[in-house]
Each structure stands twice: as structure tokens, then as C-alpha cells.
Amino acid sequence: MGGSRHSNCSMLEAISLCEEFTGNQFDYRYSEDNRVGDHIWYISDVRKFQEHYPQWQYKYSLKDIFEEIYQAQVSR
């Protein structure tokens, strides 16, 4: 299913959220060069799914998703 505009982010936004949850500064390099085959921008269109399942709603925000992933890793 994809997150549509509700829950999507760039790699830089994802790194920032991870740094926020862990309290650590990540060591990464950013390059302006695109890798062959990478999408420049991709957001899922969930309108058709919502038409078929009108009661369905998003359950998690982007921050909730990252927090759940982080907490799962901390508990390991």
C-alpha cells in the first residue's frame, strides 16, 4: 500500500527523524548525483483503494512508524 502524502519522506528527513529518536548524529554523505534506476519522486495514489474500502484510514503517522521501528530495535 504506500503512504501517499500522509506518510512519506526524503532520505534526509528519515535520517533527521532517526537522529531525533536515537539522540545520535549519523555519519553519512550526501551526493547530488542520482543512482541509475532511482525514482526522483514517488508517492502512492491510494484513492482507488479508499473508494473500495471507505472505512479504511491511516493508523500511523510517519513519526509513529519511525518510533515503532526504533523501539523494536531497542528492545532486541
N, C-alpha and C positions, 0 to 999 in steps of 0.2 A: 504494500500500500504506500506509500510515501507520505511525507509530512506536509505536502503542499506549502503554502506560505506560512502555515501555522507553526511548523517546527522544522526549519531549515537553517543552515548557517554556512559560512565560508570556513575554510581550514583555519584562518586566523582567528575567527570568532570561536571556533572549537578549542583552539589552543588557549585562548583567553579564559574560557569557562573552566578548562581543566586546571589552569594555573590558579584560578579563584578557589576551586574546591580543594585542591591539594595544598595550597599555600606555598607551592614551589614555582620558581621561574623555570620554564622549559628552555632547553638549548636546541634551537632549530635555525635553519637557514631558509630564507625566502628567495625565490627566483621568479622573475617576471616571465621567464620562458615557459610556454605551455608544453606539457608532455604530449606526444603523438597519441591521439585517440581520446584524450580527456575532453569532457564536456566543459564548455566555458561557463555555462549556467544551466541548471536543470531543476525544475520544480514540478512535482507530480500534479496532475489535474485530477482531483477526486470528485468532481461534480457528478459524473455518471454513477459512481459508487453511492454517493449521497442520495441520488434520485432513487436508487434501488433499495436503500436502507436509510430512510429519512430519520429514524430514531438514533442512528449512529452519531456519535460526537467524539471529538478528540478527548482523550483522557489525560494525556501528559503534555506539559509544556516542554520546550527544549531544555530548560534548566532542570526540570524534573527528571528528564531522561538522563542527562549527564550526572545528576546526583545519584540516581539509582545505580548507574554503572560504577560510579566511584565507590559507593557504599558496598556494592557486591565485591569489589576488589579489596577493599579494606578488611572485609570480614573473612577473606581467604587466608 
